[in-house]
Amino acid sequence: MGPLIISLVFWLIGIIVIVSHSILITLLKHKQKEFDERAEQKMFNDNSASIANSMGEQVLDLIPWGYIRLVTVIIGMIIIALGFVPLGFLDV
């Protein structure tokens, strides 16, 4: 029974990692909007802070979102595959 529970935990963690890319992308896009709002607010008061915030926004524009999804899917699939190892120790 123990190896089955361990396998299920690995599979659950793998699925969570695979699904986490959408949460991560949503959080990063929300941060990008915050950088944009801060840059607009500080545009006339503090020029250097406005430039720094707009640079942060531009860095987030350069992130290849497809690669983030690909990496999370590959890592999740590896974790799911590792979940099959404990099944070898299951007494039939």
C-alpha positions as CSV (number, residue, x, y, z in Angstrom):
1,M,0.0,0.0,0.0
2,G,2.9,2.3,0.7
3,P,4.4,2.3,-2.8
4,L,1.0,3.1,-4.2
5,I,0.6,6.1,-2.0
6,I,4.1,7.3,-2.8
7,S,3.3,6.9,-6.6
8,L,0.1,8.9,-6.2
9,V,1.9,11.7,-4.4
10,F,4.5,11.9,-7.2
11,W,1.8,11.9,-9.8
12,L,-0.1,14.7,-8.0
13,I,3.0,16.8,-7.7
14,G,3.8,16.3,-11.4
15,I,0.3,17.4,-12.4
16,I,0.6,20.5,-10.1
17,V,3.9,21.4,-11.7
18,I,2.4,21.0,-15.2
19,V,-0.6,23.3,-14.3
20,S,1.6,25.8,-12.5
21,H,2.8,27.5,-15.7
22,S,-0.6,29.3,-16.1
23,I,-0.4,30.6,-12.6
24,L,3.2,31.7,-13.1
25,I,2.4,33.5,-16.3
26,T,-0.6,35.2,-14.7
27,L,1.5,36.5,-11.8
28,L,4.3,37.8,-14.1
29,K,1.8,39.6,-16.4
30,H,0.2,41.2,-13.3
31,K,3.7,42.3,-12.2
32,Q,4.3,43.8,-15.6
33,K,1.1,45.9,-15.3
34,E,2.3,47.1,-11.9
35,F,5.6,48.2,-13.4
36,D,3.8,50.0,-16.1
37,E,1.5,51.8,-13.7
38,R,4.5,52.8,-11.4
39,A,6.4,54.1,-14.4
40,E,3.5,56.3,-15.5
41,Q,3.0,57.6,-11.9
42,K,6.7,58.5,-11.5
43,M,7.2,59.8,-15.0
44,F,7.0,63.5,-14.0
45,N,8.3,63.2,-10.4
46,D,11.3,61.0,-10.6
47,N,12.7,60.3,-14.1
48,S,15.2,57.7,-13.1
49,A,12.6,55.6,-11.1
50,S,10.3,55.9,-14.1
51,I,13.1,54.6,-16.4
52,A,13.9,51.7,-14.0
53,N,10.2,50.6,-13.9
54,S,9.8,50.8,-17.6
55,M,13.0,48.7,-18.0
56,G,11.5,46.1,-15.7
57,E,8.4,46.1,-17.8
58,Q,10.5,45.6,-21.0
59,V,12.4,42.7,-19.4
60,L,9.1,41.0,-18.7
61,D,8.1,41.5,-22.4
62,L,11.2,39.6,-23.5
63,I,10.3,36.4,-21.6
64,P,9.5,33.6,-24.0
65,W,6.3,32.3,-22.4
66,G,6.3,29.2,-24.6
67,Y,9.6,28.1,-23.0
68,I,8.2,28.5,-19.5
69,R,5.3,26.3,-20.4
70,L,7.7,23.8,-22.1
71,V,10.0,23.6,-19.1
72,T,7.2,23.2,-16.6
73,V,5.6,20.4,-18.7
74,I,9.0,18.6,-19.0
75,I,9.7,18.8,-15.3
76,G,6.2,17.6,-14.5
77,M,6.4,14.7,-16.9
78,I,9.7,13.7,-15.3
79,I,8.1,13.8,-11.9
80,I,5.2,11.7,-13.1
81,A,7.6,9.2,-14.6
82,L,9.5,8.9,-11.3
83,G,6.1,8.1,-9.8
84,F,6.2,4.7,-11.5
85,V,9.4,3.6,-9.7
86,P,7.8,2.9,-6.3
87,L,5.3,0.6,-8.1
88,G,8.2,-1.8,-8.7
89,F,8.3,-2.4,-5.0
90,L,4.6,-3.1,-4.7
91,D,3.8,-6.7,-3.4
92,V,1.3,-8.3,-5.7
